[in-house]
Amino acid sequence: MSNFLSFPLGLIITGVAYYIIPNTAYFNYFEKYYWPFYLFVLSVCFPVLFIALSYIKKNKAAKGDRSQQT
């Protein structure tokens, strides 16, 4: 299934990339001023959020199992 969608998805992403980043000056500006924030969100905030949600979900499931047993 993934091989079936790889080529069309690649074409779409290439077209969107040319639309989003029209020239190298814009890309350099984006990389200098905005990329650190995106990198922080993607590499720190999302994993911490997912770990916290997983912990909460596991605790709710454990509490639900205990309440059903008594």
C-alpha positions in Angstrom: 0.0 0.0 0.0 2.8 2.5 0.8 4.5 1.9 -2.5 1.3 2.6 -4.3 1.0 6.0 -2.6 4.7 7.0 -2.5 5.0 8.4 -6.0 1.8 10.6 -6.0 2.6 11.8 -2.5 6.1 12.7 -3.6 4.8 14.8 -6.5 2.3 16.6 -4.2 5.0 17.4 -1.6 7.3 18.7 -4.3 4.7 21.0 -5.7 3.7 22.2 -2.2 7.4 22.9 -1.3 7.8 25.2 -4.3 4.7 27.1 -3.3 5.6 27.4 0.4 9.3 28.3 -0.1 9.5 30.4 -3.2 13.2 31.3 -3.0 16.4 30.7 -1.0 16.3 34.1 0.7 12.9 33.2 2.2 14.2 29.8 3.2 17.3 31.2 4.9 15.1 33.7 6.8 12.7 31.0 7.9 15.6 28.7 8.9 17.3 31.5 11.0 14.2 32.8 12.8 11.5 30.2 12.9 13.2 26.8 12.6 14.4 26.6 16.2 10.8 27.0 17.5 9.5 24.3 15.1 12.4 22.0 16.2 11.7 22.6 19.9 8.0 21.8 19.4 8.6 18.7 17.3 11.5 17.3 19.3 10.6 18.2 22.9 6.9 19.3 23.3 5.2 16.6 21.3 7.1 13.7 22.9 6.5 15.1 26.4 2.8 15.6 25.5 2.5 12.0 24.2 4.3 10.5 27.2 2.0 12.5 29.6 -1.1 11.4 27.7 0.1 7.8 27.7 0.7 7.9 31.5 -2.7 9.4 32.1 -4.4 6.8 29.9 -2.6 4.0 31.7 -3.5 5.3 35.1 -7.2 5.7 34.1 -7.2 2.1 32.8 -5.6 0.8 36.0 -8.2 2.7 38.1 -11.0 1.4 36.0 -9.7 -2.2 36.4 -9.5 -1.7 40.2 -13.1 -0.3 40.5 -14.5 -3.2 38.5 -12.9 -5.8 40.7 -14.4 -4.5 44.0 
